[in-house]
């Protein structure tokens, strides 16, 4: 679960960067990219904070 949140956060941040590169003059895309960046950063923080499960031996 930790890795899923971390990878999903990185994908969302990458998507927001690509939106800004593809549509530099669009205010709507800039707003969507900002929201996507906030969600991506939140997922990265959650993925970093989650503790890995104890492995049973």
C-alpha positions as CSV (number, residue, x, y, z in Angstrom):
1,X,0.0,0.0,0.0
2,X,2.9,2.3,0.8
3,X,4.4,1.8,-2.6
4,X,1.1,2.3,-4.4
5,X,0.6,5.7,-2.8
6,X,4.2,6.8,-3.5
7,X,4.1,5.8,-7.2
8,X,0.6,7.3,-7.7
9,X,1.9,10.6,-6.2
10,X,4.8,10.6,-8.5
11,X,2.6,9.9,-11.5
12,X,0.2,12.8,-10.6
13,X,3.1,15.2,-10.2
14,X,4.5,14.1,-13.6
15,X,1.0,14.6,-15.1
16,X,0.8,18.1,-13.7
17,X,4.2,19.0,-15.1
18,X,3.2,17.6,-18.5
19,X,-0.1,19.7,-18.4
20,X,1.9,22.9,-17.8
21,X,4.3,22.0,-20.7
22,X,1.6,21.2,-23.1
23,X,-0.8,24.1,-22.3
24,X,1.4,27.0,-21.0
25,X,-1.2,29.7,-21.8
26,X,-4.3,28.0,-20.5
27,X,-5.5,29.2,-17.1
28,X,-7.8,26.2,-16.7
29,X,-5.0,23.7,-17.3
30,X,-2.8,25.6,-14.8
31,X,-5.5,25.3,-12.2
32,X,-6.0,21.6,-12.8
33,X,-2.2,21.1,-12.7
34,X,-2.0,23.0,-9.4
35,X,-4.7,20.8,-7.9
36,X,-3.1,17.6,-9.3
37,X,0.2,18.7,-7.8
38,X,-1.4,19.2,-4.4
39,X,-3.0,15.7,-4.5
40,X,0.3,14.2,-5.7
41,X,2.3,15.7,-2.9
42,X,-0.3,14.5,-0.4
43,X,0.0,11.0,-1.8
44,X,3.8,11.2,-1.6
45,X,3.7,12.3,2.1
46,X,1.1,9.6,2.9
47,X,3.3,7.0,1.2
48,X,6.3,8.2,3.1
49,X,4.6,8.2,6.5
50,X,2.9,4.8,6.2
51,X,5.0,2.2,8.0
52,X,5.7,-1.1,6.3
53,X,3.8,-4.1,7.7
54,X,5.7,-6.4,10.0
55,X,6.7,-9.5,8.0
56,X,5.8,-12.7,9.8
57,X,8.6,-15.2,9.6
